[in-house]
Amino acid sequence: MAKADPVEYTFDVNGLDLYYDQTQALKDISMKIQKNQITALIGPSGCGKSTFIKTLNRMNDWIEGCHVTGQILFEGKDIFKEVDSLALRYRVGMVFQQPTPFPKSVFENVAYGPRIQGISNKKELEEIVEQSLRQAACWDEMKDRLHQSALGLSGGQQQRLCIARTLAARPSVILMDEPTSALDPISTQKIEDLALELKEKYTIVIVTHSMQQARRISDKTAFFLLGELLEFNDTIEMFTNPSNPKTEEYITGRFG
Ligand SMILES: Nc1ncnc2c1ncn2[C@@H]1O[C@H](COP(=O)(O)OP(=O)(O)OP(=O)(O)O)[C@@H](O)[C@H]1O
């Protein structure tokens, strides 16, 4: 008898607790994040969404007093025991709320990661830059200004450039922490369309305060409250038939 295909999970989080000194910010989080899906993290301010997303590529390592117990498997390997944190951050890229281009040219922003990874051949770098800008839907707008400063781009263009920079490091996951909250509606729509295209090749985890955004683009939604994962389900199911009354209150705007 043919074996069923194994379900593919990019992350398998088990019993994750996180403390900032004595204060517990994440409580016993367990969830599986599926490959080539968009998973939205929602919940009121201070509930632990950013803390959780930053744990997935160990960015919290830089915070003094922050410690973690429990397990996160990334593509089957324990990120705290079996994976080098720098290598992890190439595989699990991150885009922030405020676009963060370097004060360098468009080209150098995108070539930065590959250069650090040891690629110095000009033609190879040009290919990576073009491919990454195309994937991030920036090429047509930016091909004639590759050698101009990235700081001259609009906020929405800067955010897509940051996505291109992330893609150039050849990740399999893109973490997005409120990537559109500083952007106008048209730029927001471009990033949402882009996320939907990118999930064909990448796993995406996005923190958002916009219920509409979670609904429009995510396959799964995780609702956090006071450091706990209260509900995790298919987005359609969560928004039409939430199983926890707190989830319902939050998504219908009664608190948060
Ligand atoms: N570097 C830090 N040191 C100490 N406490 C922190 C730190 N970062 C976050 N916290 C605390 O951890 C808790 C969760 O914060 P976090 O930023 O993860 O929430 P959030 O859900 O992302 O909030 P928001 O939607 O406002 O961004 C909060 O109580 C916050 O004050």
The ligand as a MOL file (V3000), in Angstrom:
LIG
                    3D

  0  0  0     0  0            999 V3000
M  V30 BEGIN CTAB
M  V30 COUNTS 31 33 0 0 0
M  V30 BEGIN ATOM
M  V30 1 N 13.6000 43.2610 24.9920 0
M  V30 2 C 12.6500 43.0870 25.9000 0
M  V30 3 N 12.9510 43.1020 27.2210 0
M  V30 4 C 12.0010 42.9280 28.1720 0
M  V30 5 N 10.6910 42.6930 27.8780 0
M  V30 6 C 10.3340 42.6700 26.5980 0
M  V30 7 C 11.2820 42.8630 25.5360 0
M  V30 8 N 10.6340 42.7830 24.3530 0
M  V30 9 C 9.3310 42.5400 24.6420 0
M  V30 10 N 9.1630 42.4850 25.9900 0
M  V30 11 C 7.8840 42.2170 26.6960 0
M  V30 12 O 7.3630 40.9700 26.2570 0
M  V30 13 C 5.9620 41.0330 26.0840 0
M  V30 14 C 5.5920 40.6830 24.6360 0
M  V30 15 O 6.0740 41.7060 23.7860 0
M  V30 16 P 6.0390 41.6010 22.1970 0
M  V30 17 O 6.7590 42.7830 21.6430 0
M  V30 18 O 6.4860 40.2630 21.7790 0
M  V30 19 O 4.4590 41.7330 21.9290 0
M  V30 20 P 3.6780 41.9830 20.5770 0
M  V30 21 O 2.4790 41.1150 20.6280 0
M  V30 22 O 4.5680 41.8230 19.4120 0
M  V30 23 O 3.2500 43.5170 20.7280 0
M  V30 24 P 3.0050 44.6490 19.5970 0
M  V30 25 O 1.7940 44.2140 18.8270 0
M  V30 26 O 2.7560 45.8820 20.3960 0
M  V30 27 O 4.2480 44.7420 18.7590 0
M  V30 28 C 5.5420 42.4390 26.4720 0
M  V30 29 O 5.1250 42.4070 27.8160 0
M  V30 30 C 6.8220 43.2360 26.3200 0
M  V30 31 O 6.8460 44.3300 27.2110 0
M  V30 END ATOM
M  V30 BEGIN BOND
M  V30 1 1 1 2
M  V30 2 1 2 3
M  V30 3 2 2 7
M  V30 4 2 3 4
M  V30 5 1 4 5
M  V30 6 2 5 6
M  V30 7 1 6 7
M  V30 8 1 6 10
M  V30 9 1 7 8
M  V30 10 2 8 9
M  V30 11 1 9 10
M  V30 12 1 10 11
M  V30 13 1 11 12
M  V30 14 1 11 30
M  V30 15 1 12 13
M  V30 16 1 13 14
M  V30 17 1 13 28
M  V30 18 1 14 15
M  V30 19 1 15 16
M  V30 20 2 16 17
M  V30 21 1 16 18
M  V30 22 1 16 19
M  V30 23 1 19 20
M  V30 24 2 20 21
M  V30 25 1 20 22
M  V30 26 1 20 23
M  V30 27 1 23 24
M  V30 28 2 24 25
M  V30 29 1 24 26
M  V30 30 1 24 27
M  V30 31 1 28 29
M  V30 32 1 28 30
M  V30 33 1 30 31
M  V30 END BOND
M  V30 END CTAB
M  END
